[in-house]
Amino acid sequence: MPLHRSDPSRRPRRSSLAVNPLHGSVVDPVPRDALPASSMDPRAAQRIVQDELLLDGNARLNLATFVTTWMEPEARELMASVFDKNMIDKDEYPQTAELEARCVAMLGRLWNAPDRDGGEPGDAEGTAGATTAVGCSTTGSSEAAMLAGLALKRRWEARRRGAGESTDRPNIVMGANVQVCWEKFARYWDVEPRLVPMEGERFHLDAPTAVAQCDEHTIGVVGILGSTFDGSYEPIADIAAALDDLQERTGLDVPLHVDAASGGFIAPFLDEDLVWDFRLPRVASINASGHKYGLVYPGVGWALWREEALLPEELVFHVSYLGGDMPTFALNFSRPGAQVVAQYFQFLRLGMDGYRRVQRGSRDTAMRLASGLEDTGAFRALTRGDELPVFAVTLADDVDAFSVYDVSATLRERGWLVPAYPFVEARDDLHVLRVVVRNGFSDDLGDLLLADVGRALDRLAKQGGPQRGAEHADFSHGAHRREGSKG
């Protein structure tokens, strides 16, 4: 979570909120940063908060976030009915815990975990037996990534100790495009992050660059199924094959974790022939965000391991709680069960075909928008939304009257939140606009966006030169970056 510090210099001098008595039932000033001396009517408190929130952007027009911003009324009603259930109280709310277990089982099938009876992986629709996968829900894929990283580190340490070798200087290999949660993992748990820089038109990790960074201190390689920079998939199967070859040549056994925060709910439905998941024996674990393309309001994520042996028992706590034994593996303890219930609802509501149609609609809209922006002549598409429904564009070489930051600021006047930012080290000369298309962003909204882009370009073309630079970036992925939109 971001740290919030009181900074009076950034606020109006008035230290209290002035409330119009005709609008609310409060006459006395309401302090901003201290508890009021007395209680107030709940409707008045509601109006005060609602007035403040009017200054927030419209979530439906936020093309920066990957997080779900629309669910059906039935889902919202269901979530509201279970807001008071604590996910961790598995003995008190056993059926909520059962729904979590069913979601893990469904994801094990969706990601092609081996059949528990030793046969081929069962189909995702559930006609085969149970899989070997184990897992849990989390508050988002960032927590899930932390848990997966911890499991990688502990397994590496156990192997090293078993061989009588030092457990000093562990490292983890990943592309510089990795989301900030992985850098947090490395910093918090004293692991060296080996970030492979971008080079030329290679904007993410590939097999040769991954293997080149591995040594006997590498706890694992992280492959990204859907980069937050530009929506592209990293070549997971190629990376796995290169790590297999590394083991054959050197004996180094380096596991692969797939950060499928977004792609884990896209590829199984739209790219069924793409091999990236537990079909690859090298893949030890996968994380995903239920609150992104899993189509659930924040926050819920999922962490799955191919088999129980890959999740060190020492990381699992068996807590005697409310009269029962509760095995847990999480960084958080108490957390709401509503999002897990909503995930199960979405699985039932949509099924394979429903998810396929929703994600296909998002991808089709993204591809049409990418082409539409490029057709203006002002942009060059770096990606086209044909993997994640996400794409990035940069300015065409002959555009010198404005910057991508000018475009972003002009679109904001119409309510559109389209982030502009530089890529990271080695390609921070590249400045882009990125668009994330989610469920609820229709073709009609896409037409409105393209129309507003056209009007913005007509206006900006009259400038004598760019008015805004990278200092106006409202989203940044660099090492000094603010947090991105990972769950």
N, C-alpha and C positions, 0 to 999 in steps of 0.2 A: 504494500500500500504506500502511496506517497506520504511523505512527512509534511504536515501542515504546521507552519509556525505563524504566530501572531505578528503581523506587520502593519502597524497603524499607519505608516506612511503611504500604504497602497489603498487606504480607505478614505471616504469622506470624514471630515472632522467630527461630524455628529456621531456620538457614541451609542445612540439608541435609534430604534426604528420608529418613525412617525407613522401612526396608523390613523387613517381617516375614520372618525366614529360612525359615519354613514355607511362605510364599507364593512366595518367590523364592530364588535361590541367592546372594543378596547379603547379607553380614553387616555390612560396614562402611557407615557413612552415605554417601549419594550427594549430592554438592554440587548445588545448584539452578542456580547461575549461573556455574559454571566447569566445564571439562572434568574428568571423574574422572581420578585419577592412573593408573588401570589400566583395562584392558578388562573386560568382564563377559560372561556367557553371554547370547546373543541372546534367549533366552526370558525371562530376567530383565529385560532392557531393554524387551522388548515389554510385559511385565506392568506395569512402572512407568508406561510411557506410557499403556497402556490404563486404568489406575486414574485417572490425571489426567483422561482424556477422558470418564470417566463423568459428570463434572460438566457436560458440554456438553448442550444441549437435543437432543431427538429430531428429526432432520432431517425426517422424514416428517410431524411435527406442526407444523413451522415454516410458518405461514401468512403470514409476512412476506416470505420470499424468493421471487424469481422463478426462482431457479436450480434446475435439474433435480436431484431428490433420489432418483430411482429409474430404473434401467435394467435390462433383462433380463440374466439370467446370461450369455448368449452375448455380449452387448456388453461386459460386464465382463471376461470371459475374453479377448476380442479385444484390449481395451485393455491388459490386463496383458501380453499377448504382444508388444506394441510399445512398452512404457514406455521402453525404452532407445533409441528412435529420435529423433534430433534433427530437428525439422521444417526447420531451416535448411540441413541437409546434403542439398541436392537432387541433387547429383551422386552422393553415396554411397547415398542412398535414393530413387532415381528413381521407384519405383512409389508411394511415399507422396506425392511431389510430383505424380504423375499423378492420384492420388485427390483431392488439393486442387484441381487444375485442373478435374476433373469436377464437383466440388461447386460451383465458381464457375459453370460452364456451366449446371448444373441450376438454380441460383438466378437466373441471367440469364433463363432461360425462365420460372421461377416468377414473377418480377417483371416479365415482359412487356417485356424489352429488345427493341429493333428487330431484325429479321432482318438478318444481315450482307449478304445479297444484295439488300437494299432492299425486300423484301416486308413483309407484316404480321408482327407478332410470332408466333413459333411457339407451339404449345400446350406446356404444362408437361411433358407426358408424352414429349416429344422426337421428334415425327414430322416436325418441320421442320428447316431447316438451322441453322447456328450463329448466335448473336446477336452484336451489337456490343459487349456488355458486357465489361468487364475488371474484375478484382478480385483479392482475396487473403484468406487467412485471417488472423486476429489472435488475441490472447489473450482477447478479449472485445469486446463492442460499444463499450466505453469507448475502447479503443485504435482501433477502427474509426472512431469519431466523431472522434477526434483527427486521424486521417489524412484524413478527409473535410474537416474544417475547414482543415487545412493546404493541401489542394488548392484550396479556395475562396479562401483568402487569396492564394496564389501566382498564381492566374488573375486575381484582381482587380488585384494589383500589376502584372502584365504588361500588362493593358489600360490601366491608368493611365499606365504608362511609355510605352506606345505612343502615347498621346494627348498626351504631354508634360505630364502632370499629376502632382501630388504623391501619394505613397503614404503620407502621414501619416494618422493617426487612423482606421484601419479599424474598422468595427463589424460586429457580427453580431446579427440580430434573432431573438428566441425568447421563448416564454412563460415566466413566472416558475415554472411547473411543471416546467421542464426539469430533467433529471437533473444532478447536480453535475459530471459529467465535462465538460459544456459550459462551465461556469464555469471549470473548470480549464483547458480549452483557451484560453479568452479571456485568462486571467491568464498562462499560460505563454508565449503567443505574442503578447502585447501587442495584443489586440483588445478594443475596448470592447463589453461585453455589454449589449445593449439588451433588458432583461427586461420584457415586457409584464405588468403586474400583473393578478391576478384581480380581478374586479369583480362583485358580486352573486352570481348563480348561474352566471356564466361562469367556469369553472375552468381554462381553457386558452386558447391563442392562437386567434384567428379572423382572417378575411381583412381586415376593416377595420382592426383593431388592428395587424396585421402591416405592412400597406402604410403606415400612418401613421408608422411608425418608420424607414422606408427613405429613404436619400438617396444621394448619389454616393459616399459612403464605405462603403456597406453591401456586405460581401463575400458575403452570402447570408442567407437565412431558413431557420431550422430548424423543420420541422413534426414533430410527435410522433405516430406511429401507435401509440397506447396509452400514456397518461400513467401514470407510476408512482404518482401521487396517488390515482387513482380508476379506472383502467382504461379511460378514455374515449379515443376517437380524436379527434384534431384534424381539422378539415375540409380535408384536403390539396388536394382538387380545387378548392375555393373559393379557397384561398390562392393556388394556381397561377394560376387565372383572374384574380385581382386583380393579381398580378404581371405577367401578360400585358397587362392593361389599363394598368398603370403604365408599361410600356415603350412602348405605343402613344401614351400621352399625353405622356410626358416624355423618352423615349429611354433611361431607366434600365433596364439589363438586369441584374436581380437573380436569380441562380440559387436554386433551392430544393433543400435537402437534406432527406431524410426519415429521421429516427431511428426505425427500425422495430425497435428492440431486441427487443420482444416481438411486436408486431403483424405483423411480416414473416413470421412462421410461423403466424399465425392467419388474417388476412384472405384470403390466397390460397385457403384451404381452406373457410372458412365464409362469407366475404363476397365471393364472386367478382365480383359486379356493382359492388362499391365500387372506384372508380378513384382510386388513390393512388400508383401506382408509375411505371415508365418509360413507361406509356401517355401520361403527361403530359409533353410535351416540356420543360416547365419544370424537371422533376426531373432534376438532374444526377447525384446519387449517393444511395445508400441504405446504411445499416448495420443489422445485426441480430445478435442473440446466438444462436449455435448451442446454447449451454448454458442457454437459457431454454426457450422453446416449440419450439426446434429439437430438444429432447429428448436432449441430450448432457450428460454430467457436465462441470463446469467444468474448464478454461476454453477456450472457442473462440468467436470472433466472425467476422463477415464484412463486408467493405467492397467495394461494387461501384459502378462508374461506368458511365453509359449508354454511353459510347464512349471509346476511347483518348485522344482529343483533350482530354477533360475531366480527365485525370490528367496534370499537368505532368511532362514528361520529366525535368526537373531534380530531381524528388523521387525518381526511380527510380535506385537504385544498381545498377551492373553489377559484381558482385564476382567476381574469379577465385578460385574456392574449390574445393579438391579436384579440380583438373584441368578445371573447366568454368566457363562464364559463367553467373552466377546473378543475374538481375534481382530486386531486392527493394525493397519499400516497406513498412517496418514500424518501430515504435519499439523493438521487442524484436529480439534476434538469435536466440540459441539458445532453443528452446522445444520442448516435447514434441509429437510427431506423433500421439500416441494419440488425442487428441480429434478431430483431422481424420479419422483412420481411422474413429472411432466415428460421426462425422457421415455419412460415406459409407455405413457400415453401416445407419444409420437410414433414409437415403434408399432404399436397396435393400430393407430389411426392410419398411418401411411403404408406400412409394409414395404416390401421391395419395390413394387411398381410405383407407389406413391412417392417414395424418396427419389426414384429415378426420374419421375416427371417433374418434381420440384427442382431438382438439381439441373436437369436438362434445360428447364426454362431459364434458370439463372445463367447457365453457361451461354445459351443462345443470346440472351440480352447482352452479356458482357462482350461477346464476339462482335455483335452488331455495333455496340458503342465504340469499341476499339477501331473498327473500320470507319465509323462515322467521324471520329476525331481525326484519323489520318486523312480522310477525304477532304478535310478543310484545307489541307496543304500546310497547316501550321505545326503539325506534329509528326513525329516518327514513332511508331509503335515498337516497343522493345519486346513486349509479349502481347498476346491477342485474346486472352481469356479462354483459350482452348484446353487448359488444364484446370487449375482452380478458376472459378468465375471472377477472376481478378486480372487486371492488366496494368501496365505502366507505359506511359508515353513520355518522350522528351521533345523539346522543340526541334523543328526542322532546321537544317544548317543555315538556311538563308533568312531566318527570323532574328532580327536584332532590335526591334522596337519595344519588346517587352520580355519578361521572364516568366517561368512557370509560376513564380510566387505572385506576380501580377495577375495571372490568370486565376489562381486560387483565391486571391483576395477579392477579385471582381465577382466571381461566382458566389462568394459568401454573401454578397449584398442581396442575392436572390434566395438565400437560405441554404445553398448547396455547400456541404463541407467536403471539399476535395483536397486531400493533403498534397503538399508539395515539399520535397525534401531532396538532399543529396544522397547518393549512395555512399558506402563506407570507404575507409582507407583503400588507396590504390585506384579507386574509381569515384572519388568524391568530386571529381570534375563533372560528373554526370548528374544533372538535376532533372527530376521527373515529377509528373503527376501520376497518382495511383488511384484507381477506381475499384472498389469492392462491391460486387453485385450480390445481394442476398435475397432470400425469399421475401416477397412483398414489394420488391423493386420491379415494377411492371415495364413492359415495352412502352406504355404511355408515358410513364415517368422518364424513361430513357429518351423519348422524343422531346419532352420538355427540357431535359438537360442539354441535349444537342442544340436546341433552339437558343438556350441561354448562352451556351458556349459560342455560337455564331455571333450573337449580339456583343458578347464580351470581346471577341477578337476584332470586330469592326471598330469598337471603341479604343481598344489598346493599340491598334495599328497606327493610330494618329499620334501616339506618344513619340517623343524624340529619342527615347531609349528606355531601358528597364528602370523601373522605379524601386523595385524591391529585389533583394538578394537572399542568400542562404540564411542571413540573420533573421529572416521572416519565416523560416521553415516552421510549420506547425506540427511536424512529425519527423522524428529523426531516429535512425537506427545505429548511429555511431557508438563508440565505446563510452562517450560522454553523454549519451542520449538520455532523453526521458523515456519512461516506459512506453512501449508500444501497445498494440491491441491484442496481446495474448491473454488467454483466460487462465 
